[in-house]
Amino acid sequence: QVQLVESGGGLVQSGGSLELSCAASGFVFTDYVMHWYRERPGTPRELIASISSRGDDSYLHDSVKDRFTISRDNAKHMVYLRMSCLKPEDTAVYYCNRGRLNDWGRGTQVTVSS
């Protein structure tokens, strides 16, 4: 059974930093590109970051480029999203995802106050 458990969200002031974690289980972790999505209030869930199965290539949406970093630890079956210079518009529920398939955790709420 595929499980994706996000953690690390919280309330932070504008300009602050957070690191989100995703614990993955129930599948061969190294077979999959992993992604982070976010769902901001009133908007569809959007892809913001991806990392290759070996962790040697990544993608970041323009809105988070230069502020966010995605990484993974294949030995621990973990994916991370390091977020810095946070803005109020980064307020969202953040989800990790495997392979752009329909497997979702509960997400973790990030709230950035101005």
Biotite code that builds the C-alpha atoms (Angstrom):
import biotite.structure as struc

atoms = struc.array([
    struc.Atom([0.000, 0.000, 0.000], chain_id="A", res_id=1, res_name="GLN", atom_name="CA", element="C"),
    struc.Atom([1.457, 3.312, -1.104], chain_id="A", res_id=2, res_name="VAL", atom_name="CA", element="C"),
    struc.Atom([1.868, 5.802, 1.726], chain_id="A", res_id=3, res_name="GLN", atom_name="CA", element="C"),
    struc.Atom([3.094, 9.360, 1.511], chain_id="A", res_id=4, res_name="LEU", atom_name="CA", element="C"),
    struc.Atom([3.285, 11.245, 4.791], chain_id="A", res_id=5, res_name="VAL", atom_name="CA", element="C"),
    struc.Atom([4.132, 14.927, 4.677], chain_id="A", res_id=6, res_name="GLU", atom_name="CA", element="C"),
    struc.Atom([5.366, 16.887, 7.672], chain_id="A", res_id=7, res_name="SER", atom_name="CA", element="C"),
    struc.Atom([7.172, 20.061, 8.602], chain_id="A", res_id=8, res_name="GLY", atom_name="CA", element="C"),
    struc.Atom([4.558, 22.673, 7.828], chain_id="A", res_id=9, res_name="GLY", atom_name="CA", element="C"),
    struc.Atom([3.589, 25.466, 10.155], chain_id="A", res_id=10, res_name="GLY", atom_name="CA", element="C"),
    struc.Atom([3.164, 29.172, 10.615], chain_id="A", res_id=11, res_name="LEU", atom_name="CA", element="C"),
    struc.Atom([6.099, 31.346, 9.621], chain_id="A", res_id=12, res_name="VAL", atom_name="CA", element="C"),
    struc.Atom([6.647, 35.033, 9.055], chain_id="A", res_id=13, res_name="GLN", atom_name="CA", element="C"),
    struc.Atom([7.305, 36.439, 5.621], chain_id="A", res_id=14, res_name="SER", atom_name="CA", element="C"),
    struc.Atom([10.975, 35.961, 4.766], chain_id="A", res_id=15, res_name="GLY", atom_name="CA", element="C"),
    struc.Atom([11.269, 32.889, 6.949], chain_id="A", res_id=16, res_name="GLY", atom_name="CA", element="C"),
    struc.Atom([12.198, 29.323, 6.128], chain_id="A", res_id=17, res_name="SER", atom_name="CA", element="C"),
    struc.Atom([10.735, 25.857, 6.526], chain_id="A", res_id=18, res_name="LEU", atom_name="CA", element="C"),
    struc.Atom([11.752, 22.385, 5.464], chain_id="A", res_id=19, res_name="GLU", atom_name="CA", element="C"),
    struc.Atom([9.049, 19.938, 4.508], chain_id="A", res_id=20, res_name="LEU", atom_name="CA", element="C"),
    struc.Atom([9.582, 16.205, 4.619], chain_id="A", res_id=21, res_name="SER", atom_name="CA", element="C"),
    struc.Atom([7.787, 13.351, 2.916], chain_id="A", res_id=22, res_name="CYS", atom_name="CA", element="C"),
    struc.Atom([8.131, 9.792, 4.126], chain_id="A", res_id=23, res_name="ALA", atom_name="CA", element="C"),
    struc.Atom([7.350, 7.313, 1.367], chain_id="A", res_id=24, res_name="ALA", atom_name="CA", element="C"),
    struc.Atom([6.567, 3.619, 1.668], chain_id="A", res_id=25, res_name="SER", atom_name="CA", element="C"),
    struc.Atom([4.785, 0.804, -0.117], chain_id="A", res_id=26, res_name="GLY", atom_name="CA", element="C"),
    struc.Atom([6.590, 1.060, -3.449], chain_id="A", res_id=27, res_name="PHE", atom_name="CA", element="C"),
    struc.Atom([10.064, 0.878, -4.920], chain_id="A", res_id=28, res_name="VAL", atom_name="CA", element="C"),
    struc.Atom([11.114, 4.406, -4.107], chain_id="A", res_id=29, res_name="PHE", atom_name="CA", element="C"),
    struc.Atom([14.047, 4.526, -6.498], chain_id="A", res_id=30, res_name="THR", atom_name="CA", element="C"),
    struc.Atom([11.776, 3.704, -9.446], chain_id="A", res_id=31, res_name="ASP", atom_name="CA", element="C"),
    struc.Atom([9.957, 7.006, -9.263], chain_id="A", res_id=32, res_name="TYR", atom_name="CA", element="C"),
    struc.Atom([10.388, 10.662, -9.932], chain_id="A", res_id=33, res_name="VAL", atom_name="CA", element="C"),
    struc.Atom([9.011, 12.429, -6.878], chain_id="A", res_id=34, res_name="MET", atom_name="CA", element="C"),
    struc.Atom([7.143, 15.712, -6.824], chain_id="A", res_id=35, res_name="HIS", atom_name="CA", element="C"),
    struc.Atom([5.880, 18.406, -4.531], chain_id="A", res_id=36, res_name="TRP", atom_name="CA", element="C"),
    struc.Atom([2.549, 20.049, -5.263], chain_id="A", res_id=37, res_name="TYR", atom_name="CA", element="C"),
    struc.Atom([0.735, 22.783, -3.423], chain_id="A", res_id=38, res_name="ARG", atom_name="CA", element="C"),
    struc.Atom([-2.861, 23.830, -3.220], chain_id="A", res_id=39, res_name="GLU", atom_name="CA", element="C"),
    struc.Atom([-3.411, 27.471, -2.435], chain_id="A", res_id=40, res_name="ARG", atom_name="CA", element="C"),
    struc.Atom([-6.816, 28.658, -1.274], chain_id="A", res_id=41, res_name="PRO", atom_name="CA", element="C"),
    struc.Atom([-9.210, 28.851, -4.186], chain_id="A", res_id=42, res_name="GLY", atom_name="CA", element="C"),
    struc.Atom([-6.767, 27.508, -6.760], chain_id="A", res_id=43, res_name="THR", atom_name="CA", element="C"),
    struc.Atom([-6.121, 24.080, -8.277], chain_id="A", res_id=44, res_name="PRO", atom_name="CA", element="C"),
    struc.Atom([-3.309, 21.926, -6.973], chain_id="A", res_id=45, res_name="ARG", atom_name="CA", element="C"),
    struc.Atom([-0.129, 22.856, -8.842], chain_id="A", res_id=46, res_name="GLU", atom_name="CA", element="C"),
    struc.Atom([3.194, 21.167, -9.417], chain_id="A", res_id=47, res_name="LEU", atom_name="CA", element="C"),
    struc.Atom([6.036, 23.183, -7.956], chain_id="A", res_id=48, res_name="ILE", atom_name="CA", element="C"),
    struc.Atom([9.025, 20.845, -7.754], chain_id="A", res_id=49, res_name="ALA", atom_name="CA", element="C"),
    struc.Atom([10.231, 17.511, -9.094], chain_id="A", res_id=50, res_name="SER", atom_name="CA", element="C"),
    struc.Atom([13.312, 15.387, -8.563], chain_id="A", res_id=51, res_name="ILE", atom_name="CA", element="C"),
    struc.Atom([14.603, 12.505, -10.647], chain_id="A", res_id=52, res_name="SER", atom_name="CA", element="C"),
    struc.Atom([14.752, 8.999, -9.264], chain_id="A", res_id=53, res_name="SER", atom_name="CA", element="C"),
    struc.Atom([18.466, 9.259, -8.598], chain_id="A", res_id=54, res_name="ARG", atom_name="CA", element="C"),
    struc.Atom([18.258, 12.801, -7.338], chain_id="A", res_id=55, res_name="GLY", atom_name="CA", element="C"),
    struc.Atom([20.593, 14.141, -9.993], chain_id="A", res_id=56, res_name="ASP", atom_name="CA", element="C"),
    struc.Atom([18.081, 16.326, -11.804], chain_id="A", res_id=57, res_name="ASP", atom_name="CA", element="C"),
    struc.Atom([15.317, 18.590, -10.593], chain_id="A", res_id=58, res_name="SER", atom_name="CA", element="C"),
    struc.Atom([12.673, 21.028, -11.708], chain_id="A", res_id=59, res_name="TYR", atom_name="CA", element="C"),
    struc.Atom([11.339, 24.065, -9.878], chain_id="A", res_id=60, res_name="LEU", atom_name="CA", element="C"),
    struc.Atom([8.381, 26.177, -10.896], chain_id="A", res_id=61, res_name="HIS", atom_name="CA", element="C"),
    struc.Atom([9.305, 29.749, -11.761], chain_id="A", res_id=62, res_name="ASP", atom_name="CA", element="C"),
    struc.Atom([7.364, 31.031, -8.757], chain_id="A", res_id=63, res_name="SER", atom_name="CA", element="C"),
    struc.Atom([9.672, 29.203, -6.335], chain_id="A", res_id=64, res_name="VAL", atom_name="CA", element="C"),
    struc.Atom([12.905, 29.026, -8.265], chain_id="A", res_id=65, res_name="LYS", atom_name="CA", element="C"),
    struc.Atom([15.839, 30.486, -6.310], chain_id="A", res_id=66, res_name="ASP", atom_name="CA", element="C"),
    struc.Atom([13.860, 30.160, -3.059], chain_id="A", res_id=67, res_name="ARG", atom_name="CA", element="C"),
    struc.Atom([12.985, 26.460, -2.807], chain_id="A", res_id=68, res_name="PHE", atom_name="CA", element="C"),
    struc.Atom([15.149, 23.358, -3.119], chain_id="A", res_id=69, res_name="THR", atom_name="CA", element="C"),
    struc.Atom([13.971, 19.788, -3.589], chain_id="A", res_id=70, res_name="ILE", atom_name="CA", element="C"),
    struc.Atom([16.079, 16.842, -2.489], chain_id="A", res_id=71, res_name="SER", atom_name="CA", element="C"),
    struc.Atom([15.687, 13.164, -1.691], chain_id="A", res_id=72, res_name="ARG", atom_name="CA", element="C"),
    struc.Atom([17.366, 10.505, 0.386], chain_id="A", res_id=73, res_name="ASP", atom_name="CA", element="C"),
    struc.Atom([16.890, 7.194, -1.390], chain_id="A", res_id=74, res_name="ASN", atom_name="CA", element="C"),
    struc.Atom([18.282, 5.215, 1.539], chain_id="A", res_id=75, res_name="ALA", atom_name="CA", element="C"),
    struc.Atom([15.617, 6.657, 3.847], chain_id="A", res_id=76, res_name="LYS", atom_name="CA", element="C"),
    struc.Atom([12.818, 6.875, 1.273], chain_id="A", res_id=77, res_name="HIS", atom_name="CA", element="C"),
    struc.Atom([12.438, 10.552, 2.010], chain_id="A", res_id=78, res_name="MET", atom_name="CA", element="C"),
    struc.Atom([11.795, 13.637, -0.102], chain_id="A", res_id=79, res_name="VAL", atom_name="CA", element="C"),
    struc.Atom([12.410, 17.139, 1.169], chain_id="A", res_id=80, res_name="TYR", atom_name="CA", element="C"),
    struc.Atom([11.399, 20.639, 0.174], chain_id="A", res_id=81, res_name="LEU", atom_name="CA", element="C"),
    struc.Atom([13.555, 23.350, 1.640], chain_id="A", res_id=82, res_name="ARG", atom_name="CA", element="C"),
    struc.Atom([11.737, 26.677, 1.443], chain_id="A", res_id=83, res_name="MET", atom_name="CA", element="C"),
    struc.Atom([13.322, 30.028, 2.119], chain_id="A", res_id=84, res_name="SER", atom_name="CA", element="C"),
    struc.Atom([12.375, 33.674, 1.633], chain_id="A", res_id=85, res_name="CYS", atom_name="CA", element="C"),
    struc.Atom([8.784, 32.628, 2.123], chain_id="A", res_id=86, res_name="LEU", atom_name="CA", element="C"),
    struc.Atom([6.025, 34.947, 0.963], chain_id="A", res_id=87, res_name="LYS", atom_name="CA", element="C"),
    struc.Atom([2.359, 35.163, 1.969], chain_id="A", res_id=88, res_name="PRO", atom_name="CA", element="C"),
    struc.Atom([1.458, 33.780, -1.464], chain_id="A", res_id=89, res_name="GLU", atom_name="CA", element="C"),
    struc.Atom([3.291, 30.567, -0.565], chain_id="A", res_id=90, res_name="ASP", atom_name="CA", element="C"),
    struc.Atom([0.507, 29.839, 1.923], chain_id="A", res_id=91, res_name="THR", atom_name="CA", element="C"),
    struc.Atom([-0.900, 26.492, 0.855], chain_id="A", res_id=92, res_name="ALA", atom_name="CA", element="C"),
    struc.Atom([-1.261, 22.836, 1.689], chain_id="A", res_id=93, res_name="VAL", atom_name="CA", element="C"),
    struc.Atom([1.812, 21.051, 0.364], chain_id="A", res_id=94, res_name="TYR", atom_name="CA", element="C"),
    struc.Atom([1.674, 17.482, -0.917], chain_id="A", res_id=95, res_name="TYR", atom_name="CA", element="C"),
    struc.Atom([4.297, 15.075, -2.125], chain_id="A", res_id=96, res_name="CYS", atom_name="CA", element="C"),
    struc.Atom([3.518, 12.753, -4.978], chain_id="A", res_id=97, res_name="ASN", atom_name="CA", element="C"),
    struc.Atom([5.088, 9.819, -6.735], chain_id="A", res_id=98, res_name="ARG", atom_name="CA", element="C"),
    struc.Atom([5.327, 9.785, -10.462], chain_id="A", res_id=99, res_name="GLY", atom_name="CA", element="C"),
    struc.Atom([2.413, 12.187, -11.007], chain_id="A", res_id=100, res_name="ARG", atom_name="CA", element="C"),
    struc.Atom([0.116, 9.298, -10.150], chain_id="A", res_id=101, res_name="LEU", atom_name="CA", element="C"),
    struc.Atom([-3.035, 9.644, -8.132], chain_id="A", res_id=102, res_name="ASN", atom_name="CA", element="C"),
    struc.Atom([-1.386, 8.864, -4.808], chain_id="A", res_id=103, res_name="ASP", atom_name="CA", element="C"),
    struc.Atom([-1.620, 11.598, -2.221], chain_id="A", res_id=104, res_name="TRP", atom_name="CA", element="C"),
    struc.Atom([-0.908, 12.047, 1.431], chain_id="A", res_id=105, res_name="GLY", atom_name="CA", element="C"),
    struc.Atom([-2.841, 14.354, 3.696], chain_id="A", res_id=106, res_name="ARG", atom_name="CA", element="C"),
    struc.Atom([-0.508, 17.212, 3.001], chain_id="A", res_id=107, res_name="GLY", atom_name="CA", element="C"),
    struc.Atom([1.043, 19.687, 5.384], chain_id="A", res_id=108, res_name="THR", atom_name="CA", element="C"),
    struc.Atom([-0.209, 23.228, 5.878], chain_id="A", res_id=109, res_name="GLN", atom_name="CA", element="C"),
    struc.Atom([2.187, 26.116, 5.388], chain_id="A", res_id=110, res_name="VAL", atom_name="CA", element="C"),
    struc.Atom([0.984, 29.543, 6.434], chain_id="A", res_id=111, res_name="THR", atom_name="CA", element="C"),
    struc.Atom([3.115, 32.607, 5.811], chain_id="A", res_id=112, res_name="VAL", atom_name="CA", element="C"),
    struc.Atom([2.109, 35.758, 7.640], chain_id="A", res_id=113, res_name="SER", atom_name="CA", element="C"),
    struc.Atom([2.921, 39.192, 6.295], chain_id="A", res_id=114, res_name="SER", atom_name="CA", element="C"),
])
